[in-house]
Amino acid sequence: MNNLEEHLQSVSYPGRGITIGRSVDGKKGVIAYFIMGRSVNSRNRVFVEDGEGIRTQAFDPSKMSDPSLIIYAPVRVLGNKTIVTNGDQTDTIYEGMDRQETFEQSLRKRTFEPDEPNYTPRISGVLHIEQTFNYAMSIIKSDQGDPSEVLRFMYAYEHPKAGEGHFISTYKGDGNPLPSYEGEPLTLHFDEAFTADIDTFTDRIWKALNADNKVSLFTRFIDLQSGTYESRIVNRNQ
């Protein structure tokens, strides 16, 4: 079991990160997605609401140099499924699942990002509420920086326990090139106060992120009985 705050405090640059889990009281599905940045282009972003999801947007359009990998919809909702990713594969998953493809089948069309030499992994998650609550996560990455080989990892969590979750990020730390995340998603333990309310959840994650590199954070609590949700957005650039 890992503590999310302690993990984030120990890594200065995890890049983008996805957390999915279940509140301690067992009544809510919880989601968090954050972005970080080292360059002016990466830091010049904010999250904005877009229907039931969100999208990234340039904070200062005059400073935007290349929107190709940084402007996208990180979160979209398809019926009782909430999709969260670090790129435009959100749309690929949404469109695939709308055609009755599975999460895995949808992602077979995609590979890691073409940002040599980092070859940033594509991380994705989908939270599903029907008779039961379940979720899945994925990472698609190069083979230790070798772009000739694509590695695809899928993780399904069919019976999430109350007070537990999982976290995955694009990088395992800072570096040049940036080292891709390795291993399974971290298994998380939430203390009782952490998921007591969405504002506490949001505030504690935001404070745990590196002050120099954090850019934006999105959180959502979904009621597992009714499917209703509440969300929060925090932007460094306000």
C-alpha positions in Angstrom: 0.0 0.0 0.0 1.2 3.5 -0.9 0.3 6.9 0.3 -0.4 9.2 -2.7 0.7 12.4 -1.1 4.0 10.9 0.1 4.7 9.5 -3.4 4.0 12.8 -5.1 6.2 14.7 -2.6 9.0 12.3 -3.3 9.0 12.8 -7.2 9.7 16.2 -8.5 8.5 15.5 -12.0 6.0 12.6 -12.5 4.7 14.5 -15.6 1.0 13.6 -15.9 -0.7 11.4 -13.4 -4.0 9.5 -13.1 -5.5 8.3 -9.8 -8.7 6.2 -9.7 -10.1 4.6 -6.6 -12.9 4.2 -4.1 -13.6 6.5 -1.2 -13.1 5.2 2.4 -16.9 5.1 3.0 -17.3 3.0 -0.2 -19.9 5.3 -1.7 -17.9 7.2 -4.3 -15.6 6.5 -7.2 -12.8 9.1 -7.1 -10.6 10.4 -9.9 -7.7 12.8 -10.1 -5.7 13.9 -13.1 -2.9 16.4 -13.0 -0.5 17.9 -15.5 3.0 19.3 -14.9 5.4 21.2 -17.2 9.0 22.2 -17.5 8.8 24.3 -20.7 7.0 27.6 -21.2 4.7 25.8 -23.7 3.8 23.1 -21.3 3.2 25.5 -18.4 1.0 27.8 -20.5 -2.1 25.7 -20.0 -5.3 25.6 -17.9 -8.1 23.0 -17.5 -11.6 24.2 -18.5 -14.9 22.5 -18.4 -16.2 20.9 -21.6 -19.6 19.3 -21.3 -19.3 16.5 -18.8 -15.5 16.5 -19.2 -12.7 18.9 -19.4 -10.2 20.1 -22.0 -6.8 21.9 -21.9 -6.6 25.4 -23.2 -3.7 27.9 -23.7 -3.6 30.4 -20.8 -1.9 33.0 -23.0 -2.6 32.1 -26.7 0.3 34.4 -27.8 2.8 32.1 -26.0 1.5 28.8 -27.5 4.2 27.4 -29.8 3.0 23.8 -30.5 -0.5 22.7 -29.5 -0.2 19.2 -31.0 0.6 17.2 -27.8 -0.7 19.6 -25.1 -4.2 20.6 -26.3 -6.7 17.8 -25.8 -9.7 16.6 -23.8 -8.3 14.7 -20.8 -11.8 13.7 -19.5 -14.9 12.6 -21.4 -18.0 10.8 -20.3 -19.8 8.1 -22.3 -22.9 6.9 -20.6 -21.8 5.3 -17.3 -18.2 5.4 -18.3 -15.7 8.1 -17.4 -12.6 8.2 -19.5 -9.4 10.0 -18.4 -6.1 10.1 -20.3 -3.0 12.3 -20.9 -3.7 12.9 -24.6 -6.0 12.8 -27.5 -6.4 9.0 -27.0 -9.4 10.1 -24.9 -11.2 10.5 -28.2 -10.0 7.2 -29.5 -11.3 5.4 -26.5 -14.6 7.3 -26.5 -15.2 6.5 -30.2 -14.1 2.9 -29.9 -16.3 2.2 -26.9 -19.2 3.9 -28.6 -18.7 1.3 -31.3 -18.8 -1.5 -28.6 -15.1 -2.0 -28.6 -13.3 -2.7 -25.3 -10.9 -0.3 -23.6 -8.0 -2.5 -24.8 -9.3 -2.8 -28.4 -9.7 1.0 -28.6 -6.1 1.6 -27.5 -4.6 -0.9 -29.9 -4.8 1.9 -32.5 -2.5 4.1 -30.5 1.2 4.2 -29.6 3.4 6.4 -27.4 3.8 10.1 -28.1 6.3 11.0 -30.9 8.2 13.5 -28.7 11.7 12.2 -29.3 13.8 11.5 -27.2 11.2 11.2 -24.4 8.6 9.1 -26.2 6.2 10.1 -23.5 3.9 7.1 -22.6 0.2 7.3 -23.1 -1.6 6.7 -19.8 -5.3 6.1 -19.7 -8.1 5.0 -17.4 -11.8 4.2 -17.6 -14.2 4.1 -14.6 -17.4 2.1 -15.1 -20.5 2.2 -12.9 -23.2 -0.3 -13.6 -24.4 -3.0 -11.3 -20.9 -3.1 -10.0 -18.1 -0.5 -9.9 -14.9 -1.3 -11.7 -12.1 0.5 -13.5 -9.1 -0.2 -15.8 -5.8 1.6 -16.4 -3.3 1.4 -19.2 0.2 2.5 -20.2 1.6 2.4 -23.7 5.3 3.1 -23.9 8.5 2.6 -25.8 10.9 -0.2 -24.8 13.3 1.7 -22.6 13.5 4.6 -25.1 13.7 2.4 -28.2 10.9 3.7 -30.5 11.0 0.5 -32.6 9.1 -1.5 -30.0 5.8 -0.6 -28.4 4.9 -2.0 -25.0 1.3 -2.2 -24.0 0.1 -2.9 -20.4 -3.5 -3.1 -19.3 -4.7 -3.4 -15.7 -8.3 -4.2 -14.7 -9.7 -3.7 -11.2 -13.0 -5.6 -11.0 -13.8 -5.3 -7.3 -12.2 -2.1 -6.0 -12.1 -2.0 -2.2 -13.2 1.0 -0.1 -10.3 3.2 0.7 -8.1 1.9 -2.0 -7.0 3.2 -5.4 -4.3 3.1 -8.1 -2.0 5.7 -9.5 0.0 5.8 -12.7 2.1 8.6 -14.2 4.0 9.2 -17.5 7.5 9.5 -15.9 9.2 7.9 -12.9 11.1 11.2 -12.2 13.0 14.0 -13.8 15.8 13.5 -16.3 16.9 14.2 -19.8 15.5 12.3 -21.6 12.6 11.8 -19.2 12.5 8.2 -17.8 9.2 6.5 -18.5 7.1 5.1 -15.7 7.9 1.5 -14.8 5.9 -1.3 -13.2 2.3 -1.7 -12.3 0.1 1.2 -11.1 0.8 2.0 -7.5 -1.7 0.5 -5.1 -2.9 3.3 -2.8 -4.4 3.4 0.6 -6.6 6.5 1.4 -6.8 7.6 5.0 -10.4 8.5 6.2 -10.0 12.2 5.9 -8.5 12.1 2.4 -11.7 11.1 0.6 -14.2 12.6 3.2 -15.0 15.4 0.8 -13.8 16.5 -2.7 -12.3 19.8 -1.5 -10.0 18.1 1.0 -9.0 15.5 -1.6 -8.2 18.2 -4.2 -6.3 20.4 -1.8 -4.1 17.6 -0.4 -3.1 16.4 -3.9 -2.4 19.9 -5.2 -0.2 20.7 -2.2 1.7 17.5 -2.6 2.7 18.3 -6.2 6.0 20.0 -6.9 5.4 23.8 -6.6 7.7 24.7 -9.5 6.3 22.1 -12.0 2.6 21.7 -11.3 0.2 23.2 -13.8 -3.4 22.0 -13.4 -5.4 19.4 -11.4 -8.9 17.9 -12.0 -10.8 15.9 -9.5 -14.1 14.2 -9.5 -16.2 12.2 -7.0 -19.0 10.0 -8.5 -21.8 8.7 -6.4 -21.9 4.9 -7.1 -25.6 4.7 -6.4 -27.0 7.6 -8.4 -24.1 8.3 -10.9 -24.2 12.0 -10.0 -20.8 13.7 -9.6 -19.1 16.8 -8.4 -15.8 18.1 -9.8 -13.0 20.5 -9.1 -10.4 22.2 -11.2 -7.3 24.0 -9.9 -5.1 25.9 -12.3 -1.7 27.4 -11.5 -2.5 30.1 -14.1 -5.7 31.7 -12.9 
